[in-house]
Amino acid sequence: MSEREAPAARGAGWLGELAGAFGDLRTFIPFVLAYISVAKMDPAAVLLGFGVALIAAGAFYRLPMPVQPMKAIAAAATAQAGVAVVAPGTIQVAALATAAVWITLALTGLAKRVAQWVPGSVTLGLVLGLGLALMLQGIKSMASDWPIALPLLVAAFVLLSSRRVPVMFLLLAAGIAYAVWHDRDLIEVFGGIRAEFRVPLPAPGDIDLRGVALGALVLALPQIPLTLGNAFIATVEQSNRLFPSRPVSEREVAATTGLINLWAAAIGGVPMCHGAGGLAGQVRFGARAGFAPALFGGLLLLVALFFGDSAEILLRLLPASVLGVILFLAGAQLALGICDMGPEKNQRFVAVVTAAFALWNVGLAFLIGLLLHRGLEHGWVRL
């Protein structure tokens, strides 16, 4: 067995897939809550969008292929909500604009050309920076309650290689138990939740020209560099490095990114993408096949159809400190995968600088890494 094949070969069966299904919660829950509570999106429509997209991604790729909220759009929508009304229809426009970009890249073949145009040192820097950024975010979340987070982190490190005790189950059980112990009112709140079947019906949002401009230019446009770096180039690189026997192509990832956003726009959901961090989280906790995203998608589908009106309460069940542990481990998985930045000093320099800027802004890191690489290549910059 080669070193490159090892991650895919050390599967833990169904337990590993089930544990890995929850490896992306820390990046999923906060942004979905923001869409629901601040932007007033229909919880059932949001979760239905993710549920179907995750099941489709698992079935198509037969790999741990995550589906995440688009972070820049979520952050911009939340920030804009404080100064202007961001209607659900505006977010639908953002999803539709995003779908148009990625479907165009897939159909024209530009997706592969763009990926080939980006040097390997920039891709490695993006992946390393994303991993470190996730670890830092995890530390910040853990800092909210160190007495529970630190013992869980130590236990997770000790048990990571265990096939008998899936670490994710330990973290989820401990988080829920701690949340109930810390806030006894949760028992009463959850006791009042009742199953009620409801299919979210797509309804055209109230959109005017201002809403179209806000959705396409303010929300969708700034997301493109971030998606290009994290959800496209870094995801393809990470997946093919972890699972070289089941390679994915740039055109496939661009096409599925476009299609899941077209689906989101149609049902009143939110913009979605794949992501290298989510992939690392799923693999870290045992996922090796498409069952992991499909299992998580099935759970979201169940919540959307039967508990959609209570989704916000359910999403608040896990404490931020425990989610921080999950995020830290996912970031470590991503960062540790980058072992070789190339033999040349210029390659290592580009990778390190790109990683440093990726801690702040992935889109900006992508652009700076490209400029620095071209500058060194043409002699405009010398070390």
TIVOKOL-372930 format. One line per 2 residues: number of its first residue (from 0); their letters; for each residue x, y, z of C-alpha. Coordinates in steps of 0.02 Angstrom, whole numbers, plus 32768, in hexadecimal, padded with zeros to 4 digits. Layout:
<recs>
NUM = A = X/Y/Z ~ ...;
</recs>
This chain:
<recs>
0 = MS = 8000/8000/8000 ~ 8049/80A7/7FD0;
2 = ER = 804B/813C/8046 ~ 7FD6/8199/7FD2;
4 = EA = 7F56/810C/7FD6 ~ 7F5D/80F9/8092;
6 = PA = 7ED3/8176/80BF ~ 7E57/8121/804C;
8 = AR = 7E87/8074/8083 ~ 7E73/808C/813E;
10 = GA = 7DB7/8094/8139 ~ 7D4B/806D/81D1;
12 = GW = 7CB4/802A/8174 ~ 7C08/806E/819B;
14 = LG = 7C3D/80B3/8243 ~ 7CC5/8118/81ED;
16 = EL = 7C4C/8158/816A ~ 7BCC/8187/81EF;
18 = AG = 7C4F/81E0/8259 ~ 7C9B/8236/81C3;
20 = AF = 7BF0/8273/818D ~ 7BF6/82F3/821B;
22 = GD = 7CA9/832D/81FA ~ 7C74/83D3/81AF;
24 = LR = 7BFA/8410/8235 ~ 7C63/84A2/8270;
26 = TF = 7C5F/84F6/81C5 ~ 7BAB/84C1/81A4;
28 = IP = 7B4B/84F4/8240 ~ 7B81/85AB/8259;
30 = FV = 7B60/85E1/81A6 ~ 7ABB/8584/8197;
32 = LA = 7A83/85D4/823A ~ 7AB2/867E/81F5;
34 = YI = 7A4A/8662/8159 ~ 79B5/8628/81BF;
36 = SV = 79BA/86A3/8250 ~ 79FD/8740/81FC;
38 = AK = 79CE/8731/8145 ~ 7927/86DE/8173;
40 = MD = 7938/864F/80F8 ~ 78BC/85C0/8105;
42 = PA = 7916/853C/8171 ~ 78BF/84AC/8117;
44 = AV = 78F5/84EE/806B ~ 79A8/850A/80A4;
46 = LL = 79BB/845C/80EE ~ 7960/840A/805C;
48 = GF = 79DD/845D/7FE7 ~ 7A71/8418/8047;
50 = GV = 7A22/836D/8061 ~ 7A02/834B/7FA9;
52 = AL = 7AAA/8397/7F75 ~ 7B0B/832A/7FF0;
54 = IA = 7AB2/828B/7FBC ~ 7AD2/82B4/7F04;
56 = AG = 7B8A/82DC/7F26 ~ 7BA4/8238/7F83;
58 = AF = 7B4E/81D3/7EFA ~ 7BAB/8229/7E6C;
60 = YR = 7C5C/822F/7EB2 ~ 7C54/8194/7F22;
62 = LP = 7CCE/81F5/7F8F ~ 7CC3/8264/8029;
64 = MP = 7C91/8300/7FC6 ~ 7C4B/8385/803B;
66 = VQ = 7BC9/8409/8013 ~ 7BDF/84A9/8077;
68 = PM = 7B8F/8555/8083 ~ 7BEE/85D6/801E;
70 = KA = 7C42/8637/80A8 ~ 7C60/86E0/8054;
72 = IA = 7BAB/86EB/801B ~ 7B6C/86B9/80C8;
74 = AA = 7BDD/8739/811C ~ 7BAD/87C2/80A1;
76 = AT = 7AF3/879C/80B0 ~ 7B00/87A1/816E;
78 = AQ = 7B62/8844/816D ~ 7AEF/8896/80EE;
80 = AG = 7A58/8864/8155 ~ 7A90/88E0/81D8;
82 = VA = 7A88/8973/8161 ~ 7A10/893C/80DA;
84 = VV = 798B/88BA/80BC ~ 79D2/881C/806F;
86 = AP = 7936/87C0/8036 ~ 7938/8704/801A;
88 = GT = 791D/872B/7F61 ~ 79C2/878A/7F5E;
90 = IQ = 7A1D/86F0/7F9E ~ 79C5/868A/7F18;
92 = VA = 7A0F/8701/7E97 ~ 7ABC/86E6/7EE3;
94 = AL = 7AA6/8629/7ED3 ~ 7A6B/863B/7E1F;
96 = AT = 7AFD/86AD/7DF1 ~ 7B76/8632/7E41;
98 = AA = 7B26/85A2/7DE2 ~ 7B3B/85FF/7D3E;
100 = VW = 7BF5/861B/7D5C ~ 7C20/8567/7D87;
102 = IT = 7BB2/8515/7D04 ~ 7C04/8584/7C82;
104 = LA = 7CB1/8551/7CBE ~ 7C7F/849A/7CB3;
106 = LT = 7C2C/84A1/7C08 ~ 7CB6/8506/7BB5;
108 = GL = 7D44/84A0/7BFC ~ 7D8D/853B/7C4E;
110 = AK = 7D87/84E7/7CF8 ~ 7E19/8475/7CCD;
112 = RV = 7E78/8501/7C78 ~ 7E67/8571/7D10;
114 = AQ = 7EA5/84E4/7D81 ~ 7F39/84C1/7D0F;
116 = WV = 7F65/8579/7D0A ~ 7F75/857F/7DC7;
118 = PG = 8024/8545/7DFD ~ 8033/84B6/7E79;
120 = SV = 808A/8524/7EFA ~ 7FF1/8595/7F03;
122 = TL = 7F7C/8500/7F17 ~ 7FE9/84B7/7FA2;
124 = GL = 7FEE/8560/7FF8 ~ 7F30/856F/7FF0;
126 = VL = 7F18/84C2/803C ~ 7F98/84E2/80C6;
128 = GL = 7F4F/858D/80EC ~ 7E9E/8549/80F1;
130 = GL = 7ED4/84C1/8169 ~ 7F2A/853C/81DD;
132 = AL = 7E96/85B4/81D2 ~ 7E1F/852A/8206;
134 = ML = 7E90/84FE/8298 ~ 7E94/85B4/82D1;
136 = QG = 7DD7/85C2/82C4 ~ 7DC9/8522/8326;
138 = IK = 7E39/8568/83AF ~ 7DCE/8606/83B8;
140 = SM = 7D31/859E/83CA ~ 7D81/852D/844D;
142 = AS = 7DB6/85C6/84B0 ~ 7CFF/85E9/84D7;
144 = DW = 7D01/8555/854F ~ 7DAD/8508/8569;
146 = PI = 7D7C/8495/85FB ~ 7D12/842B/8585;
148 = AL = 7D73/8449/84E3 ~ 7E23/841D/851E;
150 = PL = 7DFC/8370/8567 ~ 7D98/8346/84CB;
152 = LV = 7E28/837C/845B ~ 7EA4/8311/84BD;
154 = AA = 7E2D/827C/84B8 ~ 7E14/8295/83FE;
156 = FV = 7ED0/8292/83DD ~ 7EE3/81F3/8445;
158 = LL = 7E52/819A/83EE ~ 7E6A/81D7/833B;
160 = SS = 7EB8/8134/8303 ~ 7E3A/80C7/835F;
162 = RR = 7DC0/8063/82F6 ~ 7D59/8030/838E;
164 = VP = 7D2F/80E0/83C9 ~ 7D04/8158/833A;
166 = VM = 7D3E/8200/837B ~ 7CAF/8260/832A;
168 = FL = 7C2D/81FE/838E ~ 7C8B/8227/842E;
170 = LL = 7C8E/82E1/8403 ~ 7BD7/82E7/83D1;
172 = AA = 7B9C/8289/846B ~ 7C07/82F2/84E0;
174 = GI = 7BCD/8394/848D ~ 7B15/836A/849A;
176 = AY = 7B26/832D/854E ~ 7B85/83CB/857E;
178 = AV = 7B05/843C/8529 ~ 7A75/83E9/8587;
180 = WH = 7AD4/83ED/862C ~ 7B05/84A3/8614;
182 = DR = 7A55/84DB/85E3 ~ 79CF/846E/8632;
184 = DL = 7948/84CE/85D4 ~ 797F/8474/8536;
186 = IE = 7928/83D7/8572 ~ 7882/8432/857A;
188 = VF = 78A1/8487/84D1 ~ 78CA/83E5/8479;
190 = GG = 783B/838C/84D0 ~ 77C4/8403/8479;
192 = IR = 7803/83DD/83C9 ~ 7786/837D/8360;
194 = AE = 779A/832D/82B5 ~ 7731/8382/822F;
196 = FR = 7745/8356/8178 ~ 775B/83EF/8108;
198 = VP = 77A5/83FC/805B ~ 77EF/84AA/8040;
200 = LP = 779E/84EB/7FA3 ~ 780A/8559/7F34;
202 = AP = 77C5/8608/7F2E ~ 780D/8693/7EC2;
204 = GD = 7859/8716/7F33 ~ 782F/87CD/7F2F;
206 = ID = 78C0/8806/7EC1 ~ 78DB/88AE/7E6F;
208 = LR = 796F/88F3/7E0F ~ 79C3/8927/7EB0;
210 = GV = 79B0/8876/7EF3 ~ 79FB/882D/7E54;
212 = AL = 7A90/88A2/7E5F ~ 7AA7/887E/7F19;
214 = GA = 7A9E/87C2/7EFF ~ 7B0F/87B9/7E66;
216 = LV = 7B90/8841/7E8A ~ 7B97/8854/7F48;
218 = LA = 7B77/879F/7F7A ~ 7BAB/872C/7EEB;
220 = LP = 7C3E/8788/7E9B ~ 7CB1/878F/7F34;
222 = QI = 7C94/86D5/7F4F ~ 7CE1/86A0/7EA8;
224 = PL = 7D9A/86AC/7ED9 ~ 7D77/8653/7F7E;
226 = TL = 7D18/85C7/7F26 ~ 7D9F/85BA/7EA1;
228 = GN = 7E26/85A3/7F24 ~ 7DD2/853C/7FAC;
230 = AF = 7D3D/84E4/7F5F ~ 7D87/84C2/7EB5;
232 = IA = 7E45/84BA/7EA4 ~ 7E6B/8486/7F57;
234 = TV = 7DDC/8408/7F5B ~ 7E14/83B2/7EBA;
236 = EQ = 7EC9/83AD/7EF8 ~ 7E99/836C/7FA4;
238 = SN = 7E21/82E7/7F62 ~ 7E9B/82A5/7EDF;
240 = RL = 7F28/82A1/7F5D ~ 7EC1/823F/7FDC;
242 = FP = 7E6A/81CE/7F5D ~ 7EDD/81BF/7EC5;
244 = SR = 7E84/8121/7E8B ~ 7DE1/8182/7E7C;
246 = PV = 7E13/8228/7E2D ~ 7D99/82B7/7E16;
248 = SE = 7DA8/8335/7D89 ~ 7D9F/83F1/7D8A;
250 = RE = 7D0B/83ED/7D12 ~ 7CAA/8378/7D85;
252 = VA = 7CC4/83E5/7E1E ~ 7C97/8483/7DBE;
254 = AT = 7BFB/842F/7D78 ~ 7BBC/83EF/7E1F;
256 = TG = 7BDE/8498/7E70 ~ 7B73/84E9/7DEA;
258 = LI = 7AE8/8468/7DF4 ~ 7AD3/846C/7EB0;
260 = NL = 7AC5/8529/7EA9 ~ 7A45/851D/7E1E;
262 = WA = 79E4/84A6/7E8F ~ 79F4/851F/7F21;
264 = AA = 79B5/85B1/7EBB ~ 791F/854A/7E81;
266 = IG = 78E2/8519/7F2F ~ 790E/85B6/7F92;
268 = GV = 79AC/856E/7FDE ~ 7A57/85BE/7FF6;
270 = PM = 7AF8/85C0/7F8E ~ 7B60/8523/7FA7;
272 = CH = 7C0B/84E1/7F77 ~ 7C84/8453/7F97;
274 = GA = 7D1A/8472/8007 ~ 7DC7/842E/8031;
276 = GG = 7DAC/844B/80EB ~ 7D0A/83EA/80ED;
278 = LA = 7D5C/835B/808E ~ 7DEA/8358/810C;
280 = GQ = 7D6E/8353/819C ~ 7D0C/82C2/8154;
282 = VR = 7DAB/825E/8131 ~ 7DF5/8287/81DB;
284 = FG = 7D63/8235/8234 ~ 7D5C/8199/81C8;
286 = AR = 7D02/81BD/8124 ~ 7D48/8164/808C;
288 = AG = 7CB3/815C/8015 ~ 7C19/81B9/7FDC;
290 = FA = 7BB2/8171/806B ~ 7BED/81FB/80E0;
292 = PA = 7BA3/8290/8081 ~ 7B0A/8227/8054;
294 = LF = 7AEA/81FA/810B ~ 7AF9/82AF/8143;
296 = GG = 7A8C/82E4/80B0 ~ 7A09/8263/80E0;
298 = LL = 7A04/82A6/8191 ~ 79EF/8359/8152;
300 = LL = 7967/831F/80DC ~ 790A/82CF/816D;
302 = VA = 7919/836C/81D8 ~ 78E3/83DB/8146;
304 = LF = 7846/8376/8120 ~ 780D/834E/81D2;
306 = FG = 7862/83CB/8247 ~ 7881/8460/81D5;
308 = DS = 782D/84DD/824A ~ 789B/84A1/82DB;
310 = AE = 793E/849C/8278 ~ 7989/8535/82CB;
312 = IL = 7972/84E7/8378 ~ 79C1/8443/8340;
314 = LR = 7A57/849B/82F4 ~ 7A7B/84F2/839A;
316 = LL = 7A8E/844D/83F6 ~ 7B4C/8441/83E9;
318 = PA = 7BB6/84BF/844C ~ 7C30/852C/83EC;
320 = SV = 7CC2/84E7/8452 ~ 7CA0/8434/841A;
322 = LG = 7C88/846B/8366 ~ 7D31/84C1/8378;
324 = VI = 7D83/841A/83A1 ~ 7D37/83D0/8303;
326 = LF = 7D74/8464/829B ~ 7E24/845C/82E5;
328 = LA = 7E36/83A3/82B9 ~ 7DF5/83C2/8209;
330 = GA = 7E73/844E/81F1 ~ 7F00/83E0/8230;
332 = QL = 7ECF/8359/81B3 ~ 7ED3/83D9/8126;
334 = AL = 7F77/842C/8158 ~ 7FD6/838B/817D;
336 = GI = 7FAF/8349/80CF ~ 8026/83C9/8086;
338 = CD = 80D0/837A/80A0 ~ 812F/83AD/8004;
340 = MG = 8130/8461/7FC6 ~ 81AF/843C/7F3E;
342 = PE = 826D/843A/7F3A ~ 8282/84EC/7EFC;
344 = KN = 828F/8580/7F71 ~ 821B/85E7/7F03;
346 = QR = 8193/8562/7F0B ~ 819F/8557/7FC8;
348 = FV = 819A/8614/7FD7 ~ 80FE/8624/7F6C;
350 = AV = 80A8/8599/7FCE ~ 80D2/85E7/8077;
352 = VT = 809D/8697/8044 ~ 7FFC/8655/7FF8;
354 = AA = 7FD8/85F3/8097 ~ 7FF6/868D/8102;
356 = FA = 7F7A/86F5/80A0 ~ 7EFE/8664/809D;
358 = LW = 7EF4/8676/815A ~ 7EA1/871E/8138;
360 = NV = 7E49/8711/8090 ~ 7E4F/867D/8018;
362 = GL = 7E1D/86E2/7F80 ~ 7EA6/8762/7F9F;
364 = AF = 7F24/86D7/7FC4 ~ 7EFB/8688/7F1D;
366 = LI = 7F1C/872B/7EBE ~ 7FBB/8756/7F1E;
368 = GL = 8000/86A6/7F08 ~ 7FE4/86B0/7E4C;
370 = LL = 8036/875C/7E40 ~ 80CB/8726/7EAA;
372 = HR = 80E4/8688/7E43 ~ 80E1/86EA/7D9F;
374 = GL = 8155/876D/7DE8 ~ 81D6/86EB/7E1B;
376 = EH = 81C2/868F/7D76 ~ 81E3/872A/7D0D;
378 = GW = 8269/8772/7D7F ~ 8201/8806/7DBA;
380 = VR = 8217/87C9/7E6C ~ 82BA/8780/7EAD;
382 = L = 82E1/8727/7F50;
</recs>
